[in-house]
């Protein structure tokens, strides 16, 4: 009786989930196979349904892919969203065929067997070669070598500078480490700082890893001299040169970014294409703008993305693969750009004349000159991020030494790997 009751409740819950969250597009028709599954129809679990351009994107995606696309709106709360998607995939739920997942979820799911590999059906060599190779390897490739996702865009954690402060320092650009240090010191005066960071413990790993890459280190190897040098450099910024404030250990992107807009910092690392600066009327070549990453030991940058993945339990895989081929195509990339302002992940699509933006020049320069990576994440992502952030805080506040930080950081890597 108990098992039958659970089965009945499961059916009701699944039905409620689809009815409550799913909105079918009106175009196209579908044919059914002998088992009742749709041959040319999919259900997409999406984060984009609240975007103003979603209906136009959907219409074009259906027309070009030849697939009818029903959709389910993903929850806006990140924890709820990850829990929902984890439940769908881990339970073998076939009601959703294609899902959009972020880097954290890709790290957690890519080795679980819940997602179909795409290298033989969607991401063939000619298409794959146009995506950022470091990112594809770091974020979307399983331990077995399977590629499990199609990136929806490229969004760099780039270096943004306040041009007025750069002019005051008598500098034209920040080309290397020496320029970086020179500008930080020159712009630190009168209660203002040369550099601002989002150093709250769950955010700071982005910047630690950025400096580790610039110094030629390895975030998973804390015996590496480049890794040690990177965190020592950050310590010196706050404590030796005092070109960045220690109190930013409490700052997330929202706080850091507002201070940058208000003129407190000379430069910051920030995601995206400058939307906040535009809205604050602080964006432009003579104000706040992105520049190419400086070369320390090398030029390196992170990109993030939301990626389309194929549920292994899908009963509509042929149709899902059609959609994914479209998402990975030039037309798919341009559709995302036109309706969501998502900068194309494919380099050849980004160079298309249809992609017009004042950010295009520096994005193209970055694509051509930088090693483009995915962020260092382990399956227990948030636990790892929290522990590394706590260790960094302790080091910056002189509670532990550099050697102690590196020893404990390596222990964290080994624990969560």
Secondary structure, DSSP 8 states (H G I E B T S, - for coil): -HHHHHHHHHHHHHHHHHHHHEEE-SS----B-TTS-BSSEEEEEES-TTSTTHHHHHHHHHHHH--EEEEEE--SSHHHHHHHHHHHHHTT--S--EEEE-HHHHHHHTTTT-B---TTTTS-HHHHTTS-HHHHHHHHB-TTS-B--EE---EEEEEEEEHHHHHHTT-S---BHHHHHHHHHHH-BTTBEEEE---STTTTHHHHHHHHHHTT-BTTBTTSHHHHHHHHHHHIIIIIS--S-GGGGG--HHHHHHHHHTT-EEEEEEESS-HHHHHTT-BSTTSEEEE---BSSS-EEEEE--EEEEBTT-S-HHHHHHHHHHHTSHHHHHHHHHHH----SSHHHHTSTT---TTHHHHHHHHHHSEEE-----SSHHHHHHHHHHHHHHHHTTSS-HHHHHHHHHHHHHHH-
